[in-house]
Amino acid sequence: MWFDATGTRLPSPLFPGSDTLGQLQYIVSTGYDYSWFVLTQSIIKKEFALSGSEQNPDLTGKSWRMTARRAINKGAPAPVEAFKMKGVDFIVRDSLADLVSAMNALVGDNLLKLEYLKAQIEARDREIDNPYVKDTQVMNIHNARRYIGDRLIRTAKPHRILDPAHGPLIAVKLNIVTRKTLGGFKTDLDSRVFGSDGQIMPGLYAAGEAAGFGGGGMHGYRSLEGTFLGGCLFSGRNAGRAAAQAAS
Ligand SMILES: Cc1cc2nc3c(=O)[nH]c(=O)nc-3n(C[C@H](O)[C@H](O)[C@H](O)COP(=O)(O)OP(=O)(O)OC[C@H]3O[C@@H](n4cnc5c(N)ncnc54)[C@H](O)[C@@H]3O)c2cc1C
C-alpha cells in the first residue's frame, strides 16, 4: 500500500506502477517530498525488482534454476534482500506498532498515527476475501494474475497485509529523484525534427530517446515505465521509412 507522508493512502488510481506523473503531482501537493510503501515479506519477494540487469541475475542470466528459486525461497532475490536489510530507507518489523514508530523515528517527527494507518490497512485487508472486491488496487492485482507470467513471478498472491504468516512487515521511505530528463528533439510522427521556428528541418530525423522519452512519447505523455523500448524502436522505424521515402 502507498501512503503519503501524513499516512493517508494515495487515492485511486495512484498505485505503484500506475500514472507516474499523477503520483508525483499528488505527492508534492502534500507539502512533503517523500511517501511510504507498506508491504509484507511475501510482497517484496515477488513485486520488488531493481532496475538494471546486474540487479536481476536470475532473469538476465537466463538461469532457470535461480528463477525457480524465487518460488521456493522465502527471501527476495539477493540484491533486493540486501536493500531490505541494509537500505537506510527500509524498515522491517514484526508488528505494525513497531513499524510506525520506526517510520516516525526515521523522519524525526510524529506525523504517522498508528490507528489511522491501521484502519486503512484493515479496510484494504477486508477486501481480500470479498468476491465482489471494491478496492481498486486489489482488483488490479486479481486482473494482473489472470496472466500466467504476472501470476508466477510478478505479483504476490493476494493476502492480508496484517497476516503474520506473510510477515515481517516492511516500510520503505520513497524519495523523489530525477532519473531522466525526458527531453529531446520535438518531432512529428514521421520522426522529422521541428526547428525552433516550429518548422520541419528538412533531412533531420530523431528517433529513440533523442526524440524525447520512449521515442518522443510514442506511448503517450503519461506512458508507463517499462514501455519505452517499443516506442524507441517504432520511432526508429518511422524515421527510416520517412527518410527512404524522402530520398526516393
Ligand atoms: C536502467 C534502465 C532500465 C530501463 N528499463 C526499461 C524497461 O524495462 N523497459 C523499457 O521499455 N525501457 C527501459 N529503459 C529505457 C530503454 O532502455 C531506452 O529507452 C532505450 O534503450 C533507448 O534506446 P535508444 O536507442 O534511443 O538510446 P540508447 O540505447 O541510449 O542508444 C544510444 C546509443 O548512442 C551511442 N552514442 C551516444 N553518443 C554517441 C556519439 N557521440 N557517437 C556515437 N554513438 C553515440 C550510445 O553509446 C548508445 O549506444 C530502461 C533504461 C534504463 C537506463
The ligand as an ORCA input file, in Angstrom:
! r2SCAN-3c Opt
* xyz 0 1
  C      18.326      1.225    -16.011
  C      17.315      1.325    -17.149
  C      16.251      0.440    -17.191
  C      15.329      0.511    -18.235
  N      14.313     -0.384    -18.263
  C      13.462     -0.381    -19.300
  C      12.426     -1.336    -19.381
  O      12.261     -2.198    -18.516
  N      11.583     -1.284    -20.451
  C      11.703     -0.351    -21.434
  O      10.926     -0.345    -22.386
  N      12.702      0.578    -21.377
  C      13.571      0.577    -20.345
  N      14.567      1.515    -20.287
  C      14.628      2.530    -21.341
  C      15.208      1.967    -22.635
  O      16.325      1.149    -22.329
  C      15.646      3.155    -23.502
  O      14.514      3.973    -23.715
  C      16.179      2.687    -24.851
  O      17.177      1.717    -24.702
  C      16.725      3.884    -25.594
  O      17.167      3.445    -26.854
  P      17.885      4.474    -27.804
  O      18.342      3.680    -28.994
  O      17.034      5.660    -28.045
  O      19.140      5.035    -26.963
  P      20.384      4.232    -26.403
  O      20.080      2.792    -26.189
  O      20.877      5.068    -25.237
  O      21.396      4.291    -27.602
  C      22.157      5.445    -27.884
  C      23.479      4.944    -28.425
  O      24.209      6.059    -28.922
  C      25.544      5.907    -28.543
  N      26.162      7.245    -28.589
  C      25.993      8.276    -27.739
  N      26.718      9.335    -28.131
  C      27.355      8.960    -29.263
  C      28.241      9.614    -30.154
  N      28.623     10.883    -29.969
  N      28.684      8.932    -31.208
  C      28.287      7.656    -31.446
  N      27.446      6.982    -30.637
  C      26.990      7.631    -29.566
  C      25.491      5.323    -27.169
  O      26.695      4.673    -26.836
  C      24.345      4.316    -27.337
  O      24.789      3.069    -27.797
  C      15.483      1.477    -19.257
  C      16.575      2.365    -19.202
  C      17.470      2.295    -18.175
  C      18.660      3.254    -18.174
*
